[in-house]
Amino acid sequence: MELCDTHCHLDDLVYEEDFDLMINRAKEQGITRFIIPAAHPQDLQRAKELAHKYEEIYFASGLHPNYAHLYDEEFLESFISDEKCVAIGECGLDYYRIDEALEQMGLKSKEELKEVQKKVFIAQIKLAIKYKLPLIVHIREASNDSLEILSEYAKDLNGGVLHCFNADLQLLSLAKHRFFYGIGGVLTFKNARKLVEVLPKIPLNALLLETDAPYLTPHPFRGSRNEPSYIPLVLEKMSEILEISKEELKKQIISNTKELFKKVG
């Protein structure tokens, strides 16, 4: 097994015209497995279809916290039983664009929004426990509440990944519960000082690589569409910061990926 992009939104229509070329570019760079996390309910069917069309693509069933008002457990469960579904998520808490989210969800207060997101996050955690699948977690401006919830259920979970890890030190306590830390293009940004400082504190056996494509494109391609073929740029920066050879780091990350996402062949 080569490297896996553990978080890439390949169901995004920005890839529609050159999908095969994009996949081939990734393979040429040694990225041979891809996991599409669910975000909006409308995206799930396309993610499933891509996973069945391409042997190397897998997907997760879940709901992004910004769409918590659309939560339909029966709908999500209809995808979980699929053989190419390898995780639950991306789910979690996002308190970043509060005003926009309140309007979108038809809610009146920040506290009301938080309660809706927490309820839906916990529901998805329980799905992960029920189906013995790992959790893909989205956290933005919500570390305290996320940590409180994850700590409560961690012992029953089958592990998980903190997608686009926000470099919040308190979240490193989850590593003892088989949680991993997804590192992507942000590590290469000039303003990523906090992540650069925290990276060496993450256990090597808890690191994963991701792109969050088409978002968060690494330097020097910032501003353009992100894609899995840029994973080596993140690996190189990680290797430089940790002072570990790229081959040694790659071997460890491949092992980490296999441990968490057991269904990814």
MIKEZA-104160 format. One line per field, with one value per residue (C-alpha): residue in three letters; x, y, z. Coordinates in steps of 0.05 Angstrom, whole numbers, m for minus. Layout:
<rs>
tormi: [ala;...]
X: [X;...]
Y: [Y;...]
Z: [Z;...]
</rs>
This chain:
<rs>
tormi: [met;glu;leu;cys;asp;thr;his;cys;his;leu;asp;asp;leu;val;tyr;glu;glu;asp;phe;asp;leu;met;ile;asn;arg;ala;lys;glu;gln;gly;ile;thr;arg;phe;ile;ile;pro;ala;ala;his;pro;gln;asp;leu;gln;arg;ala;lys;glu;leu;ala;his;lys;tyr;glu;glu;ile;tyr;phe;ala;ser;gly;leu;his;pro;asn;tyr;ala;his;leu;tyr;asp;glu;glu;phe;leu;glu;ser;phe;ile;ser;asp;glu;lys;cys;val;ala;ile;gly;glu;cys;gly;leu;asp;tyr;tyr;arg;ile;asp;glu;ala;leu;glu;gln;met;gly;leu;lys;ser;lys;glu;glu;leu;lys;glu;val;gln;lys;lys;val;phe;ile;ala;gln;ile;lys;leu;ala;ile;lys;tyr;lys;leu;pro;leu;ile;val;his;ile;arg;glu;ala;ser;asn;asp;ser;leu;glu;ile;leu;ser;glu;tyr;ala;lys;asp;leu;asn;gly;gly;val;leu;his;cys;phe;asn;ala;asp;leu;gln;leu;leu;ser;leu;ala;lys;his;arg;phe;phe;tyr;gly;ile;gly;gly;val;leu;thr;phe;lys;asn;ala;arg;lys;leu;val;glu;val;leu;pro;lys;ile;pro;leu;asn;ala;leu;leu;leu;glu;thr;asp;ala;pro;tyr;leu;thr;pro;his;pro;phe;arg;gly;ser;arg;asn;glu;pro;ser;tyr;ile;pro;leu;val;leu;glu;lys;met;ser;glu;ile;leu;glu;ile;ser;lys;glu;glu;leu;lys;lys;gln;ile;ile;ser;asn;thr;lys;glu;leu;phe;lys;lys;val;gly]
X: [0;24;0;m73;m105;m149;m193;m209;m275;m269;m344;m338;m359;m295;m263;m316;m281;m213;m227;m185;m127;m129;m129;m71;m31;m40;m19;44;61;50;m20;m61;m119;m170;m224;m283;m314;m388;m407;m476;m530;m532;m459;m464;m494;m439;m386;m414;m417;m345;m323;m356;m329;m257;m226;m179;m234;m271;m321;m350;m423;m438;m458;m416;m436;m455;m512;m534;m606;m609;m591;m628;m602;m639;m610;m539;m548;m569;m497;m460;m474;m439;m374;m336;m358;m298;m317;m369;m361;m341;m378;m363;m371;m360;m372;m333;m387;m440;m484;m484;m500;m556;m589;m579;m609;m665;m641;m640;m581;m510;m527;m584;m537;m486;m539;m563;m491;m474;m536;m521;m447;m464;m515;m460;m411;m463;m469;m393;m397;m456;m422;m351;m325;m274;m296;m274;m279;m286;m269;m268;m268;m299;m241;m268;m337;m309;m258;m311;m356;m301;m271;m338;m346;m274;m269;m326;m302;m262;m213;m218;m181;m183;m187;m146;m117;m123;m59;m96;m52;m109;m133;m69;m98;m142;m81;m86;m155;m131;m145;m101;m85;m97;m44;m53;m32;m39;28;62;29;73;24;22;70;25;18;93;107;56;73;133;89;42;62;91;42;m16;m1;m43;m37;m96;m110;m182;m183;m206;m192;m128;m80;m7;48;69;2;m42;m100;m110;m152;m123;m117;m86;m23;0;6;83;89;59;101;164;148;131;196;235;201;208;278;259;272;213;217;215;157;120;127;99;40;22;22;m21;m71;m78;m89;m146;m179;m177;m224;m178;m139]
Y: [0;70;134;150;218;207;268;294;318;284;286;361;379;420;353;330;349;320;268;211;258;282;211;191;251;228;157;183;215;151;168;106;108;163;173;219;246;263;336;351;298;314;293;223;188;215;194;124;121;143;91;36;61;66;10;58;106;97;142;159;170;230;303;366;408;467;424;395;416;366;306;243;181;131;164;160;88;68;84;56;m16;m6;m45;18;59;61;114;160;234;286;305;351;422;487;554;595;628;634;687;652;585;614;642;578;535;584;590;651;644;619;573;542;530;497;450;428;414;377;333;314;303;255;219;206;184;133;109;99;58;18;0;m4;47;103;175;232;295;368;419;494;545;490;452;453;426;376;350;343;302;259;244;219;169;154;88;59;87;50;108;169;226;300;325;388;387;458;452;459;425;402;357;317;281;242;205;155;137;117;185;208;278;296;342;378;438;487;461;494;562;620;635;563;578;545;480;479;486;433;381;351;341;294;220;194;136;185;224;221;258;292;349;370;380;422;468;488;480;476;526;541;528;567;600;544;480;429;356;292;296;352;305;299;374;364;302;340;398;348;312;377;399;331;319;250;222;223;148;133;182;154;83;105;143;84;40;91;94;19;17;67;53;m23;m29;11;m42]
Z: [0;m17;15;25;22;83;71;1;m26;m94;m100;m112;m182;m193;m211;m259;m324;m309;m255;m286;m300;m228;m201;m246;m224;m152;m169;m203;m136;m97;m72;m87;m37;m26;27;11;75;75;85;57;46;m28;m36;m7;m67;m113;m63;m61;m137;m144;m92;m133;m199;m173;m132;m97;m72;m6;30;98;117;160;164;171;232;188;162;229;217;159;202;180;216;172;110;137;159;89;66;127;107;40;34;13;73;120;172;201;186;176;239;297;320;282;317;266;221;275;243;175;208;250;188;149;204;222;294;339;387;390;447;408;350;396;425;356;333;398;393;320;336;393;348;297;351;372;300;298;362;336;270;299;250;262;267;222;265;244;298;286;342;386;419;491;474;424;474;528;483;452;521;545;488;470;507;465;399;347;342;299;265;280;209;193;263;292;334;400;451;495;439;441;502;453;425;482;457;387;357;299;274;201;173;107;66;125;150;90;100;123;180;206;264;316;278;263;338;358;305;342;403;364;371;306;308;309;245;181;115;81;32;45;m30;m64;m5;33;m24;0;m17;m71;m104;m55;m89;m139;m133;m85;m104;m75;m118;m72;m11;m22;m9;60;73;54;102;157;146;150;215;249;223;200;130;83;73;147;157;98;124;192;162;118;181;218;161;159;235;234;168;168;108;63;25]
</rs>
